[in-house]
């Protein structure tokens, strides 16, 4: 680490810094495996950055609900100890809310189809 002053680099500092690296690896494993970080189909740099930002926002959103227990009271029957448990609870919540919205607005979809001449 050539950019760090030799007065700061102590054996304890090296251990602390290296132990924090694991969280970076955990993030990449979860973001690639569950949120599609590597599944981009864009060509230019700005689109790639937007994709990465959306993945980072989704990851942060899920972790914040996991840590604060925001999804727990209504959408999970067990503690959300892992990222995948929090993601599963979020998927259940989104599915339920989509179906609920669909049931409350049944007349919107036939009207849309009628306006396009399909009905």
C-alpha positions, 0 to 999 in steps of 0.5 A: 500500500504505497499511498499510506503513510508508514506511520499509519501502517501497523500490524493491527491496522493491516489486520483491521483493513484486511478483515474489512475486505470480506464484506466487499467479496460478500457484496459482489457474490450477492449482487452478482448472484441475486441482483444481476450485477453481471447480467447487463446488456448495454453498450455504452458507459452511461448505461452500464453506470445506470445499471450498476447504480440500480443494482447498488440501490436495490442492494442497499434497499434490501439490506436496510430492510434486513437490518431495520426489520422493515419487512419482518412484521408483515412479510416474514415469519422468521428473522431475516438473518441473511441477504437471501432471506430478506430478498425472499421477503421483499419478493413476497411483498412485491408480489402481494402488493402487485396482486392487490393493486391489480385486484383494486384496479380491475377496470383499468386493464380492460379499458386499456385493451379496449382503447387499443382495439383488442376488445 
